[in-house]
Amino acid sequence: MKTVQKMFFAIALVSVLASCQSSTDANQTLSKPDTRKVTMETIANDSSMCSEMMDAMMNGKNGKMVMMQHHSSMMKMMKADPSMMKGMMGDMMDMCKDDTTMMAEMCKKMMENPKMMDMMHKMEGKKMDMNNMKGMDHTKH
């Protein structure tokens, strides 16, 4: 009888341990549209998870290509909607005010661009306000 009890106890213990193990496959979970949607919404609404996802996309084999396609779409939208472009530029300038590294990178990029440097040299010494910017069409290249 003790042997039967020990065996039953051993089987019960193995069953409990086995039930605690999660063997959920990510592809299996993401194959369900409702689960995939909830997962994506959770990531999109959490800033740290969103940053992790962006890093993963930039390191993935298809991620860079997708990001470049979205970048291209955004550039087209900005050209089509100047007010959107102005809003995004304003947001970017606000971010640069709070992040000196980002500001330094933006300045570096501008200085590496010959057309941008030429425009800055032409405006050198002038007060850069909207009056000096009249006649410049920033939506065309």
Contacts in CASP RR format, 6 or more apart in sequence:
PFRMAT RR
TARGET T0000
AUTHOR 0000-0000-0000
METHOD contacts of the structure
MODEL  1
MKTVQKMFFAIALVSVLASCQSSTDANQTLSKPDTRKVTMETIANDSSMC
SEMMDAMMNGKNGKMVMMQHHSSMMKMMKADPSMMKGMMGDMMDMCKDDT
TMMAEMCKKMMENPKMMDMMHKMEGKKMDMNNMKGMDHTKH
29 35 0 8 1.000
29 36 0 8 1.000
29 39 0 8 1.000
30 36 0 8 1.000
30 39 0 8 1.000
42 49 0 8 1.000
43 49 0 8 1.000
43 50 0 8 1.000
43 53 0 8 1.000
44 50 0 8 1.000
57 63 0 8 1.000
57 64 0 8 1.000
57 66 0 8 1.000
57 67 0 8 1.000
58 64 0 8 1.000
58 67 0 8 1.000
77 84 0 8 1.000
78 84 0 8 1.000
78 85 0 8 1.000
78 88 0 8 1.000
79 85 0 8 1.000
79 139 0 8 1.000
82 138 0 8 1.000
82 139 0 8 1.000
85 138 0 8 1.000
85 139 0 8 1.000
92 106 0 8 1.000
95 102 0 8 1.000
96 102 0 8 1.000
96 103 0 8 1.000
96 106 0 8 1.000
97 103 0 8 1.000
110 116 0 8 1.000
110 117 0 8 1.000
110 120 0 8 1.000
111 117 0 8 1.000
123 132 0 8 1.000
126 132 0 8 1.000
END
